[in-house]
Amino acid sequence: MVAVVLLWVVRQGPLRLTGLVPGLESVGLLTGLLSADLLLLQVFLLARIPWVERAWGHDVLARRHGWLGFVSFALMVAHVIAFGFERLLRDDSTSWAPLWPLFVTASWMLWASVGTLLVVGVTLTSLRAVRRRLRYESWHLLHLYGYLGVGLALPHQILDSSDFSSDLARRYWWSVWGLAAAAVLVFRIGLPLWRSATCRLRVTSVTPEGAGVVSVVLGGRALHRLGTRSGQFFVWRFLDGPGWTRGHPYTISAAPTDDQLRITLQAAGDGGTRAARLRPGTRVLVEGPYGTMTAERRRHPGMLAMAAGVGITPLRALLEDTPYAPGETVLVYRYSSPEHEIFVTEIAALAERRGVRVVHLPGTRRADGSWRPGPTDDDGVDDAQALRDLVPDLAERDIFVCGPPDWTRAVRRAARAAGAGREQIHTEDFAW
Amino acid sequence: MRRLLVWVGVTVVLLVLLVVWQLTVASGRP
């Protein structure tokens, strides 16, 4: 950001702000530079660079990527409008004719215009209202046109823009864009392919857990090289026929070993029904591990794990291999009815072996947005107080929460109100 | 897979058309 503003200052951008036409040109240049810079940052944020993922967590990165996307889009629109008006005023034109060479026939400008349209398309399809109507896979493929759009806009920035007339500036800009492209190729494509090839993951078995949930066990070799920790997830692609290109994020549900991983998922939706029908021996491509809801985040000896529904999966793994003494950990497990409880024997065994206090909370979802089970809506008990009654020393514990987003938010609110600090509460949205 | 191939196809066609445009029609600085 500093570099591009410097570039603008060096090109006497601020001095030109005094007149209308040079001012528009100057604003156009600055907004264009900032927009391109933010686009670059967006690419870096989701390039799956391992240490970036570890530092912020995928959900935070995805949110920032989205936010930056809209800011950079606004700047890009400003850039186009500023240059459009600058051209019309400079030529003192009463018609739109000067815009034709600007956006179409000038060198590299059709590339930039097509790139802009692609970025506009990607941004519009990312608006929440539009995105909800699209299948995730369709949206994702449309989103890939963003890379193309960004790439098409690059020549007009470097080859024609006066900002890059100096050798140093040009070299800098090519280098950062080259690095971004390399990061995407290495970390989004190369590394997952390499890991999948060396670990040779295959489906070993598929076991129903009840309530429409299945566990898939995967065998491989030297899995320690993946550096997987309990609480993390991978994006899985099962090579079982057409449609294998669609990846699905599933959390591991048992502590990882050197030759085995296990995932547990709802056998519903496109990926779930497919996974439930997997045959032993099917080869698997993995991207990951991702996620920061791991024991590394812990700051306290005591833990409170709060799970709802299939959100029990990462917490079940976490409770298995995280260090804690008997009596130091509480698991609060919400599910809609006893038939929807999964890992019944495994959780009982964990409670027995590791001294976990398990609190079962079966019951329907409440209309008032409480984290507690229904059907009673108004029982006069405060959400935070109810949590404090359950775990009086929650302010001295690390709190791991996994469940549907609304429920997770309700738990977070209650825990904060009950005295837990922000840094104590560990959650992860599946914002994939 | 089919969708991905469509994506690659659209990208290649677009790039070819743009290269042709740049080499034949496009002129000088904007």
Interface residues (C-beta under 8 A of the other chain):
Chain A: F83 P101 L102 T105 A106 S107 W108 M109 L110 W111 V114 E137 S138 L141 L144 Y145 L148 L152 H156 D160 P242 G243 W244 T245
Chain B: M1 R2 R3 L4 W7 T11 L14 L18 W21 Q22 V25 A26 S27 G28 R29 P30
